[in-house]
Amino acid sequence: MSSGASPAGHALVTGGGRGIGAAIAAALVAAGHHVTITGRDQSTLTAMIAQIETGDRCRAVVMDVSDPDSVARGMAEARVNFGAIAILINNAGQAESAPFHRTDADMFQRMLDVNLGGTFHCIQAAMPDMISAGWGRIVNIASTAGLVGYAYVSAYCAAKHGVIGLTRALALEYAAKGITVNAVCPGYTETDIVKGAVANIVAKTGRSEDEARTELASGNPMRRLVTPQEVADAVLWLCGEAAASINGQSIAVAGGEVM
C-alpha cells in the first residue's frame, strides 16, 4: 500500500533536526517522500541531513514555529524547494518543569507559544495546499501529557491538552476534504527533552543518571523509554493510505502507560 499521497509527496517536519523529528524525517525520506525539516538552528538541521541518505530529497529551512511571520516565510521557502505541502508533522516542542506555584506567566506563555501556538501557525500555513489538493495528512506530536496530567509540568500539560483539542476539532472540520488530522502521544522517549529531565532530577535530588532514567521509565509498563523510531513508525502509518479512515485520534506510544 502507498505510504502517502504519492511517492514524491512533500512532507514538512517541524523540529526535524534531532530526536523524534529526525527519526520521522528519515522514515519519510525512506518511504519516498520529499521532506523539509525545520528548526531554529541551521547547523543542527544540516548535520541531520548529512546523517541520512536523501538523494537531495531532504532540505532544511530555518523557522521558529512560535512566530507566524517566520512560519509563513519558512513554508514559502519549502514550497519553492518541493512544491505544495501534502503532509505536515508538527513535532517542534519544548518542555519546562516547575511546581505550579513557581510557574510564572512567562513560562506558561512559552509553553503555549511553542507547543500549541506553533501547531496552530503551521497548520494554518499548510492547510491551503491540502484543501487545494483534496488530500492531506496532519500529525501532531503531542505527548501522554496531552492525555493525562503530570505533576510539575502544568504549563506543558495545558499546552499539550490544547494540541489534542485542536486535533479533534480540525479532524471533524476537514474530514470531508480528504484531510486527516491525528495526534501521536509518546511517553518518555530517548530525546534531548528527556536528557534535560534526567539532568534536572540529578541536580535536584542527587540521584545518579541511571537512577533518574529508571524513575522516568518506571511509568511505562515495559519499564523502558520509548525510542524515536517507534514514534516515527506510528507517524509513517498515519501518513499512508492504510490509515485513511483514522481521523481525530490521539495514539499513545507509551507501552501501555496510558489507555
N, C-alpha and C positions, 0 to 999 in steps of 0.2 A: 504494500500500500504506500501511497505517497506520504512523505513526511511534511508536506507543506503545500502552498498554493501551486508551486511549480519548482523544478529542481533549481531554478535560479531566482527564487523569491528573495526579496530584500528584507532581512531581519535586522532590527536595531536593538542592541542590548545596552542598557544604561549600567554604569558601574561595571563595565566589562573588562577592566584591567587586572582583576585579581579575584581569587576566591570563587564564589558561586557564579558570578558573572562571566569570568574567564572560562569556566567549565561549560557553561551554557553556550558561549560563543563558539568554542571549539567543537561542541556537538553539532551545532547548526551548520558550521562550515563542513564538517564531515558528512552531513546529510545532503550537501549540495547547494546550500543557500549562500547568497552573498550577504555578508554580515558587517554592520557598522557597530563598533564598540565605542562607547562614550565614557568620559570621566573628566576630572578636573586637572589631571596631570599627564601631559603628553608623553613624558619618558616612561611612565608606568604602562601606558597603552601601547607604546611602540615595543617595549620589551615583551609584552604579552603576545603581540602578533608574531614576533620573531620566534616564539616558542612552538608555534603550530604551523603545519604545512597548509598554507592558504591558497597558493596559486593566484595571488592577488585577489582573492575573494573575501578578504577581511581588511577593513581600513578603520582608522581611528579618527574620531572627531572630539575635540575638547569642548566640553559642555557642562554647565552647572545646572542640574535639574531644578534647583530651588529658584532659579532666575528665569522667568518666562521669556525674556529677550534672548538670553543665552540659548534656551531651548529652541526658539524659532530659528536662530542663526545656525545652530547645530543640525537641526532637521533639514534645513535648506542645503547645507553642505553635503549631508548624507545623500540627499536625492540627486545631487549633481554626480556623485560617485556611482550610485547603484540604482537610481530611479525611485519610483514610489515605494513607500514602506508598506509591506504586507503583514509583517509580524513585529510586534513591539513587546519587548521583555523589560518591564520596569523593575530593575534589580537594585539600582542605586539606593543606598540607605545608610543610616547612621544610628548608633545606639549609645546612649549615655545613661549612667545609673546614679541614683541618689535617693535617700529617703525622701518621701513626699514633702515633709516639712522643710527640706533643704533644696527642693526643686524650685528654682526661681523661674520667673516668667520668660527670661531669655532662653533657658534650657528647654522649657516647654515649647516655645515657639520654634526653636531649632529643630526639634523632633518632628513637629508638624510640617515645617517648611520642606525638609528633605524627604521624609518618608511618605507623607500624604500629599503635600503640595507638589512635590516633584512628580509623583504618579499622575496627578491631575494635569499638570502642564504638558507632560509628554503625550498623554492620551489625546488631549485637545489638539495638539500639533499634528499627530499622526492620523487621527480619525478621518479627516477628509480624503486621504488616499484610499482608505479601506472602503469608505462609502462609495467612492467613485468606482472602485473595482468590483464592488459587490461581494467582497471576501476579505476577511481579516482575522488575525489571531492576536489577542492581547493577553499576556500572562503577567500578573502582578506578583512579585516575590514578596510575600508578606512575612509571616512568622507564626509559630504557635502562640506568640504574644498577641496576635490578632484574633485568636480564638478563645483564649483563657487569660486570666490575669496572673501576673508575677509581681512579687514584692520588689521594691526598689527601682523599678523601671516603669513607673506610672505614665510618664510622658510618652515613652516608646510604645507602651501598650495602647495608649489612647490613639496614637497616630496609626498604628497597625490595625487596630479595630476599625479605624476610619477607612483604611485601604480595603478591608473586607466589605464594608458597607458600600463603598464606591463600586467595587467589583460586581456586587449583586444588582445594584441599580442599573449599571450600564449593560449588564448581560441581558436584562429584560428590555431595555430601551433599543438595543441594536440587534436583537436576535433575528428579526425578520429581514435584516440587511446582509445576512451571510457572515456576520462578525460574532465571534465568541469571545467572552471575557471571563477569565478564571484567575484564581489565585493559588499559588503554591506556598505552603506554610512550613518551612523547615524548623525542626527543633535545633538544639545547639549543634552547630556544624563547624568543621575544621576550617575556620576563616580568621581573618585579622580581627573581626569583632570578638570572636571567642578568645583569641590571644590576649586582647585587651581586657576581657573579663577575667581571665586567669591572672593576669598581672595585677589587676585590682584586688582580687581575693588574696593574693600573696602579700601585697602591700598592707592590706588592712588586717589580715589575720595571722600573718607569719607562717602560714602553711606553705608546703613545698608546691612547685608547679604540678607535680604528679597528683598530689592530694587535691589541688584546686580543680584539675581536669576531671578527676574521678568524681568530685562533687557535682560538676556540671553535667557529667554523663549519667549520673545516678537517676535523673528523672526519666531517662529513656529506658523502657523495659529491657532493651537489648544490652544495656549497660555499656554503651559506647557512643561516641559522637557520630553524627551523620557526616557523610562525605559530600563534597561539592558535586561529584559525578552522579551521586544518587539523586540529587536535586535536579541536575541537568537532564537526566533521563526522564524524569516526570514532566519537565517543561517541554522536551522534544516531543513526547507523546501528545501533549495538549496542542502542539502546533500542527499536528498532522491530521489527515483525513480520517484516521481511525477514531479520533476523538471529536468528530464533527458534531455530535449531539451532547457533548459535555460542555455545559454553559452555566456560569454563575456559581461554580463550585469552589470550595476552599479545601484543597487537598493537603493534608498534613503528611509531611515526610519526617517522621519522628519516632519510628519504631514502636508505635502504639501508645506514646505518651498522651496523645490527645485523640479521642474517638468521637 
